[in-house]
Amino acid sequence: MEQEKILSTLSEKLGETSFSPQTLQKYVELCPVAEGSEPDEAYWNKAVNFLKGMQGQYNHDVATKVEDFKKNYKPQPTPPTPPTSPTPPKNDDELEKKLKELEARLDAEDSKKVQADLLKKVTAAMKTKQANDDYVLGKTLQGVTFDTKKTVDELVTEFLPKYDAEYKACRGYGTAPRTSDGSGGTQHNAASRYFERKGKKEGWKKN
């Protein structure tokens, strides 16, 4: 889609705004669509949320400057020059910096949502593979940043060996980390320890 069409569609979706067409054009230039592709709903939502957030901040800054002027203005003996309303910053570098800061913040929020969703899906999928010990599973996935290019099945395959290793570290080496009965090895481990103590006490279990 050509930039002119993107700008026109963005203006329609944004509605009434205090931003000039030049400012919106600057956003389109700074956030181009990949060559050969069309803007999707995610692109439009991000653009509208970003510009509305930017406009709210800008309006706040303008209102603050007007109030400061009113508080600090002192009449002069001679007729003063009528005050002029604050104008939008014309410095492209300053505008570009603010655009990038707000875009980075939106990207970070999107990333957190994606990671939280992946954590739920991977946790549920690992439990279907008998990784049922919630404590060990939590330790295995604690602080993990998932590779969003991988499928849930690929992530499960990646983290199951880590779960097994974490299980052995937490629960000991006398039991299997994952069992088909869903016990996670806990019942088997307790039984093994019981018969080992019983055998040593009665003399039929060697050290």
Disulfide bonds with the S-S distance in Angstrom:
none
